[in-house]
Amino acid sequence: MQATREIRPSKKATIAGAAILTSLALSASAALADDLSGSYIGLSIASTSSTAYDISYGDEGDGAFDMNGARLGLVLGRNWQTNNVVYGGELEIGFGNASGTDNAYMLPLNEKTSLSLRLRAGLQLDKILPFVSMGYTATALDASHDPSGFEVASASVSGLSYGIGAEYQVSDTGSVRFMVEKINYSDDEFGFFDGSDVHEISYETTSISLGFIQRF
């Protein structure tokens, strides 16, 4: 009786098959990546947690104090894509309401508008786009020197931002975004009574945001 010969795929056939599958996977990734290229606009709502400190007179009050609130943001940006690597930049205008007091001279300190510029890079995994960001943010603050609001001064703090997040594609042109961001501001000064009473302040913020991005 003739022995049955076991048929095994050759090494060349295995390599060729793997190459074809890899090519198809890269083609699919490239096709999907094209869907995220272009300009976009979006809205975000963030929960913000800030820490402020009156460097000049902090020992006379509660020292460092917390400021919690919310921020509504309008985002405008653009994506570029190479295979499944997504990168680009965006501008965000924010409107915040965080407020806090040191029970001494910041009665209270309030966060107002902000302007953020970010560079982003991510890797598209099917409908999910995890990403990291780095940028620069400027935020307007004002402070009242007494509870009646008689003497108010303003300042603009700015600093580097670092973020991590993810977008989930819910349609051909729309995505839901989640992001955590940390902003380390440089110290700045409030000049009460026409600048005769100067208070130097340190400020930092962590935010958790949820938003919707519409590409066009």
Number of C-alpha atoms within 10 A of each C-alpha: 3 4 5 6 6 6 6 6 8 9 9 9 10 11 11 12 12 12 12 12 12 12 12 12 12 14 14 14 18 17 13 19 22 16 13 25 19 14 16 18 18 19 19 20 20 22 17 21 18 20 15 21 24 26 16 12 15 21 13 12 16 13 16 17 19 17 21 19 17 20 22 18 23 16 20 19 19 18 18 16 21 13 16 22 17 21 20 18 18 18 20 21 20 21 19 24 15 20 22 20 22 21 16 18 19 25 20 20 23 21 24 18 17 20 17 20 20 20 17 18 20 21 19 23 14 13 15 17 21 19 19 19 21 18 18 18 20 19 20 17 20 18 24 20 19 15 13 9 11 8 14 20 19 16 16 19 20 21 17 17 21 17 20 17 18 19 22 19 19 13 10 12 14 19 21 19 21 18 20 19 19 19 22 18 21 15 17 16 20 22 16 17 12 11 11 9 10 15 20 16 21 17 22 21 18 19 20 18 19 16 19 19 22 17 19 12
